[in-house]
Amino acid sequence: MRIRAAVLEEFGSPLVVQDLELEEPRAGEVLVRLAACGVCHTDLYTASGADPSGYAPAVLGHEGAGIVERVGDGVESLRPGDHVVTLFSPQCRECVHCLDERTNICLAIREQQNLGFLPDGTTRLSRDGEPIRHFMGTSTFAECTVMPEIALARISPEAPLEHACVFACGLSTGLGAALNTAKVRPGSTCVVFGAGLVGLGAVAGCRLAGAERIVAVDRSETRLELAREQGATDVLLASDDTVARIVEMTGGFGADYTFEATGLVAVMREAVESARMGWGLATVCGVAGRGETLDVVPRFLITGRRVAGSSFGGVKGRDGVPALVDRWLGGEIDVAPLISHRLTLDEVNRGFELLEAQDGIRSVIAFG
């Protein structure tokens, strides 16, 4: 079938919206008609050429939601008409990682996915006979996509898809960092560095976990106000003395839990240094640039602080995303304020411009 999609032709150049061929789903695969897709920093990071594992030509996009149109042989958990959220982090429910509660990083299709292929080592996208690679196993900057069954989470049909798409990456990452990775305890003190979509999700996750005090740190007063709406009890404009101010606010000890949601290694260090002596946990959610390293003074670790990384918030996608969506539908999570711009597919590069300008929280491409 012919579809329109946004193709990364060359790193550092705008995406090109064009017609492509999309093959029918093969065994274990599903064809999804996209309803909406968020424009995420990871897409921009790859398009810029900064990602050492990036490749082109490819159809970018990974934060999608849509409706199943057709399924391939052997697909049992999905059928046409199901509403789904795409998962760049799949869940096969069979590998050693899926069977272990300590991680959500599924091993089933990881190798081929990282190369831009579906599990059988081929693509379903092409242009005049030339294969076009998939991105993060999803390629949601397109009217339709073909994905593995294990990389789709079926959600309630009551969930508006233009909002549900943010559960495919940013919002779930932040919520899960608090609920799954850090396992925030009721009555605790938390600090969230960065009030973009991931950071605001972390604020909401700390609130849902019963934290008594939640401090949001950002350079934007507008974003800090959004953090208050998501549950922050205190806000701080980021400055050179942020760590000292947090330590002072917490009686000289630091916070029980800190979360970094910026991708900046300097802020990652601040998150470690702001964590409580004795048992503080700093959770790193952001993706740093190529070749960057985190410089931590060992004394902070020796005196009881710990550092954890969080991929997709530790969410086992097929099980965890529908549960988070249900909490949203139940009124526990406020998604609407996080959608700041509504774009068409032809405006995808405008979405990147808004990201670079830090204009709004999340731009969503709406199809149809």
Helices and strands as residue ranges (DSSP letters): E 2-8, E 16-22, E 29-38, H 41-48, E 58-59, E 63-71, E 83-86, H 110-115, E 125-127, E 130-132, E 144-148, G 149-151, E 152-155, H 161-164, G 165-168, H 170-176, I 177-181, E 189-193, H 197-208, E 213-218, H 221-230, E 234-237, H 242-249, E 257-260, H 265-273, E 281-284, H 298-302, E 306-309, G 312-314, H 317-329, G 336-338, E 339-343, G 345-347, H 348-356, E 362-366
